[in-house]
Amino acid sequence: MSLTVQVPASSANLGPGFDALGLALRLYTTVTVCPSEVLEVCPLGTLADCTPKGAANAVYQAFVQPFALRGQPVPTVRMEIASEIPLARGLGSSAAALLSGLLAGNALLRDPLGQGELLDLAACQEGHADNVAAALLGGVVVACFGGRNAQVLRLDPGKLGALLVVPEEPLATSVARGVLPDQYSRHDTVHALSHAALLAAALATGKLELLGVAMQDRLHQPYRAKLVPALESLLELAPRWGALGAALSGAGPSVLCLYDRDRGEPRDLEQAISGWMAAVGLRAQLLRVAPDLQGARVIRPGAGAQAGTGGG
Ligand code: HSE
């Protein structure tokens, strides 16, 4: 059987929700699998230059996992992998690769793993559930991951729009996690708890005017700012130019600016950021991206898209 899996990009943290909050975005990794006489793993487009062909590819490595878990032989397939998600830019490309492989393998097995099992499996491998939960469920997610099982609530992003500043230079997540302290003061912990809680509540109730305050962070952005020179300025300037709030996207280096789609297209914000980028010499792409509402989907020939997952 042939099938296609599409998994959205995601922006994790949203400021103070470190490893806990995420937003799915309409940029996709698309993986097509069909029967073949020999194994072929084919990254397409820009992926062809920077990700492995053959069994070492991360998507294929994830694809085989459901078969191993079920004690089933892995079928020989041709796998084509295409992605619109910029790699190593804090937009959930690795979560999308992992989930697209898991979902493709699970779908070929006729969905033995349910949504919760897929989420736990992916979160265990990522070490946190924010990106994988957003990519799997779509929308905004609040994810709690204790190391084995994830508890996730999905919220509707309502009128949120996202404007991304995506720098040309990549940043490895391991490097961006490596600069974080092991311990925090009680003061910073209370700051983080209260802001993340306010942010989740503001998103759940649609009180978008609170995002400017609620997205403030002391847990990771101040430490990562030395790796992302544009960060501090953009966090300060984007709200002045009309953004509801701004945050480092995931581990960076992209910066997420949220805006209210009810107020129309964010042309002033885009122009102000473009002008500023030119003035400071920041080489980055400006991408306006809508939230993804559906999450990961499996598309089987002759059937409609099946949201996310599998059995249950
Ligand atoms: N929450 C993660 C981080 C996302 O900020 O390190 C990147 O994988």
Residues whose N, C-alpha, C, O or C-beta is under 5 A from the ligand:
A	BS01	HSE	A12 F18 D19 D130 T173 R177 G250 A251
